[in-house]
Amino acid sequence: MKEYELHTLPNGIRLIHKEVNHTKIVHCGFILDIGSRDEDPGKEGLAHFWEHMAFKGTQKRKAFHILNRLDSVGGELNAYTTKEKICFYASILNQHFAKAFELLADITFHSTFPEKQIEKERQVILEEMSMYFDSPDDAIQDEFDELLYGEHPMGKNILGTVDSVNSFDQNSFKDFVAERIDTHRLVFSSVGNIPFKKVIKLAERYLKDIPATSRIHQRAPFITYQPSIRTIEREITQAQCAIGSTAYSLKDKNRIPFFLLNNILGGPSMTSRLNLELREKYGFVYSIESSYQPYTDSGAFTIFYGTEPKQVDKAGRAVWRTLKKLREQKLGTLQLHMAKEQAIGQIAMAEENNSGIMIMLGRSILDLEKIEPIDELFDEINSITAEKLQDLANEVFQMDNLSQLTYLPKN
């Protein structure tokens, strides 16, 4: 079985497919190299609003018919928006793959953004914003991005602001789509028990009339990071804390080594350094994690946790001790071996998720122009030295290089 197959249509749209036997479900979607960082000043939230509006009407379907098309045969239709990507995707029984392909093409390229639906969905998004604001563990993540990236588009909330969301009309969406869609930066990705010849045949049927386009808008690179510390009082009962900095981009040679270092520090394992120190040893937190999100020209390293207000200082000192230990003490041979085995096992388990693989394939083609074979990734992880991890810790985990955001309960 091939790792994947790739085909480029005359209009520049790429098809990437992984054929997987012994499954009755195909996962597929359009992944566009467009995200919240591509919005103009004052238009924050437009990409995410577009994601919502894609389901609200096309040239030949009303909202109910879009929602019912796959739902009626047990399929799922969904979408998401990030700082750099929009994805419209579906999961469906193999025999209904053509329905999913046609519908995804329809909502991606032929949405009409009906004015009445804009008004309805505006209220839905405002409710979504209120929901996130009322959830401090979600809100702090968005506000911490603002602390890291400042006024750069990378620092803006994906949902936008109340003023920006209230300002959008039909022309806002039409102009944004016309100026941002680049058929050469757009991938249809699929994973399932489907021959690639069928994927190509359907693409030629449903995408043949999509003209080749190039993106007019150019992304502003993020250049300068300045550490910052901010404390905010909110109507909450538990303190929320965020610590981190910018980090390595997708194409940086340090991406994989830093992924391993972050996994050691605060990855999903219960034996991560932060979990052992703050939860198991002291009971300061219910959960704590660190994350590393690489972007095309930057990256974000963040630690998030909640704790009792009276323990904020003690928990913070425990975090600093953990970071300091990684800076000053090189991992032993057995520690390094176990960390590599753990990371490789987690990646291998993720390979069992066909929906996740579908999205990974599309993103990798857009961001790296290639798919990293899993065996090569494992070889790269196994080649990482303890000295390399210590060097990265000393580069990123310096106290004066890290930003901090704390939510404290009022009174």
Salt bridges, closest charged atoms under 4 A:
GLU5 OE2 - LYS2 NZ 3.56
ASP33 OD1 - LYS85 NZ 2.87
ASP33 OD2 - ARG185 NH2 3.02
ASP33 OD2 - ARG215 NH2 3.69
ASP33 OD1 - ARG219 NH2 3.49
ASP38 OD1 - HIS217 NE2 3.94
ASP38 OD1 - ARG219 NE 2.78
ASP40 OD1 - ARG180 NH2 3.16
GLU84 OE2 - ARG37 NH1 2.74
GLU102 OE2 - LYS60 NZ 2.67
GLU102 OE1 - ARG61 NH2 2.71
ASP106 OD2 - ARG61 NH1 2.83
GLU119 OE2 - ARG122 NH2 2.64
GLU121 OE2 - HIS52 ND1 2.77
GLU121 OE1 - LYS56 NZ 3.38
GLU128 OE1 - HIS48 NE2 3.36
GLU128 OE1 - HIS52 NE2 3.43
GLU143 OE2 - ARG230 NH1 3.70
ASP145 OD2 - LYS83 NZ 3.34
GLU146 OE2 - ARG230 NH1 3.96
GLU151 OE1 - LYS156 NZ 2.93
GLU179 OE1 - ARG180 NH1 3.13
ASP182 OD1 - HIS184 ND1 3.27
GLU277 OE2 - ARG321 NH2 3.55
GLU280 OE2 - ARG279 NE 3.67
ASP297 OD1 - ARG37 NH1 3.01
ASP367 OD1 - LYS85 NZ 2.79
GLU369 OE1 - ARG14 NH1 2.79
GLU369 OE2 - ARG185 NH1 3.09
GLU372 OE2 - ARG255 NH2 2.84
GLU387 OE2 - LYS330 NZ 2.97
